[in-house]
């Protein structure tokens, strides 16, 4: 991305734990801005590399007082949140949030609001998702604060929802029966170009108060995008048959089953693809010049995304946004369990591996590395979760061997990590209650280590109790197998590390004291 030279400003970013916001913040810092972030769950930022360089404020856009407090002394307000995938009336939720931001920004005398919305047709009936994004833009533009509402279509980058949907559909299906929307025209844009426009929008003059369409240089049918991905991924192009019987609802169920995208996200995405999403004008070019070297083509954006994934360098991912209203409540501390019904399954095993070797195995669990026990059972549980609309087991992980707080990990989420010793995962699969899985690596007196593994379940109602006892026999196999195989893998890891180190040679007299050897 072309480097953007900007006047240092005081910037507030909402959506900093999301896909775009999480990438924008470090670039704002690099440009010299002073950054504040407003987040509902500050613990999600515990391990991001820029956390100590920003002012973190806890709050929700639905709380006007919190938004007003966060807006104090701010020059530029970035609105990068949306409620897609949330339960309930998400349109009303977004309407309330937008009004709170508009009123707070005006009262705090913010100089500019920058909003990222979605490309949509100017006429006709829009999907609820696109309709809501457009309404948020209108509310902000009418706030009295100079506002730029950037409208982007499909964003292509490692970890983006749109890219992951294209990738998994193309990877999995050699032949694609597809809905009619595969013939619709889309104007994708590389995530690097979205970030370029967001950075530049902060410096627009005060008389600019309008929407701007942004998009890449290519206008493609959705089917062409899939086959463009296939070519970059070294796959054969996929025959695609557009079937009129595949309604948006049926198509979203299909996407839910075939890809890691949960139904709660697939439904609004598929509904939005019923329309041609292309730029209606290129007015943006008159106020923000194109990046040096031009906008990124679709094929190059795919190539860059695949390269990032191969290198294990996925900066942010759609996975790390809360899905389907998943609870972000942390595990109550043990003393708070008094009065609660709680079920636990504790496994403990000694290993000759050192704690550091054991920790490397713990931190690399999940994703392509699997769960070290009964893979078929884990796969079946993942498919069961997908069938009932959950996230399933195939979300994978952002980085191949390093976790941070807030990371999605298959159908778990990292709730707490004490690097080197402790990992707590919160379940995001559909269960009648609340569940966690903890893994410890503790030093042993003999120089080895002790692996402790604890599953914790707070049942909800009779269904939760019956669920726990129905899976108890499987726990005996799965969790015991996990403990055995994780410790065995740690010992293998330790042996490999030892074997890779050069042997220590006993120094000769000449090596130890050359002066003495010469006299």
HELIX and SHEET records of a PDB file:
HELIX    1   1 UNK A   19  UNK A   30  1                                  12    
HELIX    2   2 UNK A   42  UNK A   45  5                                   4    
HELIX    3   3 UNK A   51  UNK A   53  5                                   3    
HELIX    4   4 UNK A   64  UNK A   71  1                                   8    
HELIX    5   5 UNK A   90  UNK A  107  1                                  18    
HELIX    6   6 UNK A  128  UNK A  141  1                                  14    
HELIX    7   7 UNK A  161  UNK A  172  1                                  12    
HELIX    8   8 UNK A  180  UNK A  183  5                                   4    
HELIX    9   9 UNK A  191  UNK A  201  1                                  11    
HELIX   10  10 UNK A  222  UNK A  232  1                                  11    
HELIX   11  11 UNK A  248  UNK A  258  1                                  11    
HELIX   12  12 UNK A  263  UNK A  272  1                                  10    
HELIX   13  13 UNK A  284  UNK A  287  1                                   4    
HELIX   14  14 UNK A  298  UNK A  310  1                                  13    
HELIX   15  15 UNK A  318  UNK A  320  5                                   3    
HELIX   16  16 UNK A  334  UNK A  337  5                                   4    
HELIX   17  17 UNK A  355  UNK A  363  1                                   9    
HELIX   18  18 UNK A  367  UNK A  369  5                                   3    
HELIX   19  19 UNK A  375  UNK A  387  1                                  13    
HELIX   20  20 UNK A  461  UNK A  500  1                                  40    
HELIX   21  21 UNK A  509  UNK A  512  1                                   4    
HELIX   22  22 UNK A  514  UNK A  518  1                                   5    
SHEET    1   A 7 UNK A  55  UNK A  58  0                                        
SHEET    2   A 7 UNK A  34  UNK A  39  1                                        
SHEET    3   A 7 UNK A  10  UNK A  14  1                                        
SHEET    4   A 7 UNK A  76  UNK A  79  1                                        
SHEET    5   A 7 UNK A 112  UNK A 118  1                                        
SHEET    6   A 7 UNK A 147  UNK A 152  1                                        
SHEET    7   A 7 UNK A 210  UNK A 214  1                                        
SHEET    1   B 2 UNK A 155  UNK A 156  0                                        
SHEET    2   B 2 UNK A 189  UNK A 190  1                                        
SHEET    1   C 2 UNK A 175  UNK A 178  0                                        
SHEET    2   C 2 UNK A 239  UNK A 242  1                                        
SHEET    1   D 2 UNK A 185  UNK A 186  0                                        
SHEET    2   D 2 UNK A 220  UNK A 221 -1                                        
SHEET    1   E 6 UNK A 343  UNK A 351  0                                        
SHEET    2   E 6 UNK A 449  UNK A 459 -1                                        
SHEET    3   E 6 UNK A 433  UNK A 443 -1                                        
SHEET    4   E 6 UNK A 422  UNK A 427 -1                                        
SHEET    5   E 6 UNK A 412  UNK A 418 -1                                        
SHEET    6   E 6 UNK A 408  UNK A 409 -1                                        
END                                                                             
